[in-house]
């Protein structure tokens, strides 16, 4: 029988467009030191290390886990590197989860990072596509995302105004997040009037490009008490994939996300996500994606996402707060973004989210994803 796994320590860097004050290894060390201190542990207490990063070209260092392992003192420990684009952080946490659940380790350190200021981001993203059928049409990830959104506008009512409300909510929430890269309040009108990039995507629909790192300490139930009396227990976690080519996938719903949600909800005993979850953290690469996530995660029915955001339900004081941290609109170190979402969800149920704490949060939903919108994951955390 699988063992219970909890998050007992979290840490992240202060994210910025360019962290010129540290190397990539120094950036990682900053997050790791904070996570270990939060867990009241040292690297000697860690049985295994997972290093999660974006594709090599994102930060222009091949096999970065070798550099990172030395920087954090992981010599002679099991080290595994995981990469899965934007969902890398959650995929890394899933790898650590299984090491503990399966009995290989008592404590696992998961660290995720990207120093995007040092790599060729857009070129790298364009090489993610199928080399025979997709790459010749690739324009980073934005071209496909714009087509995805356009397909949903008329059928599901995912309007520019509704997406702008997502941007306003998340940017405003990020104002209270001490780790956020972007702290600037905006209005719906400013989003709608911002510079077009790939219609209907506009400048203020897009997250920043950030340097940053994040780390968590995962623990077995037996070892957790040494670190905290209130871990964030992982009630379920999964990561699913769909077809690589657009002709073989739905443009109206994220099928791997809907599948992941159903599977993990069943494992965690979730029957009414809108009413059972106290807080939600999603990884929104563009504002339009958050609308889609509402529907795929079962927070509302298909076609009701615009109504949900307009109702105020997903605001900090709403009945289903989404991204009190500000999400990717506040900071977007791509390789770390999924783990940051997990950290923010964990901080909520552990009661240590500070100025962005949702009162009495006991159950959190976390979403992450990568690839070119064809890899999607879900985690459920509880106090």
Secondary structure, DSSP 4 states (H G I P E B T S, - for coil): -PPPEEEEEEEEPPPBS--TTS-HHHHHHHHHHHHHHHTT--GGG-SEEEEEES-HHHHT-TTHHHHHHHHHT-TTSEEEEE--GGGHHHHHHHHHHHHHHTTS-SEEEEEEEEEGGGS-HHHHHHTTS-TTTTGGG--TTHHHHHHHHHHHHHHH---HHHHHHHHHHHHHHHTT-TT-S------HHHHHTSPEEETTEEGGGBPPP-EEEEEEEEEEHHHHTTT-SS-EEEEEEEEEE--SSGGGS-SSS-HHHHHHHHHHHHHHT-S-HHHH-SEEE---SBHHHHHHHHHHTTSS-TT-HHHHHHHTTTSTTSTTEE-TT-GGGT---HHHHHHHHHHHHHHHHHT--GGGPPTT--EEEEEEEETTTTEEEEEEEE-
